[in-house]
Amino acid sequence: MIRTQVYLTEEEKRGLETAARARGVSQSDLIRQAIDKLLASTGVFDKSAILEDIAGVWASRKDLPEIRDLRTGWRARPTR
């Protein structure tokens, strides 16, 4: 994790403390949850991390056609 600093108003700080205490989590956890929720709702995410997570997920599947077989028709021009 990366440490960062954020300036809050006194009201924001009190609200954060109260909300964290009510949920039984740390203020840092609550801030991270809020940031994750914001990023998910706006569609902003780390695409490279997602690609790394799913890389090879179907490598062991035997029911999928070979990609070379699928690609053979891609270059062919459509007939009229």
N, C-alpha and C positions, 0 to 999 in steps of 0.2 A: 504494500500500500504506500501511497504517497501522502505525506503530511502537507496540509494546506491551512491557511488562516482565512477566516471570514469575519467581517465586521457585521454585527447585529445591533439593532436598536435594543434598548432595555426591554421593551415590550416583547420583541421577538425572542430574546434570551429567556425571559420568564415563561413565555408560552412553550418554548422548546423544552425547558426543564420540566414543566408540568406534564407535557405530552409524553416525554420520555419516562418519567416516573409512573404515569398512569399505565403505560404499555409494558413497563418492566424491562426496558432496554436502555442502553446508554444514549446520550445525546448524539454521539458520533454515529451509532447504528441508525438512529432515527433520521439523521441528515442523509446518510447513504441511501436509506430506503426511499426517501423523498426524491433524491437525485435519480435513482434507478426508475422510479415511477415516471418522473418527468421525461427522461430519455426514452422510455418505452412508449409513452403517449405521443411524443413528437416524432417518433420514427428515427431518432438519432441513436446509432449504436455502432459498435466497432465491427465492421464487416469482415475484416481479416481474422478476428478472433472467432467469429462464427464459422468461417471457412475452415479454420484449423480444427475446430471442434467436430465438424462433420466429414472431414477428409477421410476417405476410405470406409465410410460407414456401410457401404454395400459391397465391399471387396470380397466377402465370402459368399455372396449370393450366386447361385448357379442357374437361376431361372431367368436371368436377364440376357438379352442378345448382346453379341459383341459389338462394340461401337463401330468397328470397321465395316461390319455388315450393314449397320444403319446408315453410315455415311456414304455408301456407294451411290445411292440415288440422289444425294444432295447436289452433286455437280451436274447431273444430267439435265439437259434443257427440256422443258415441257413440250410435248408434241401438240400440234394444232389440229 
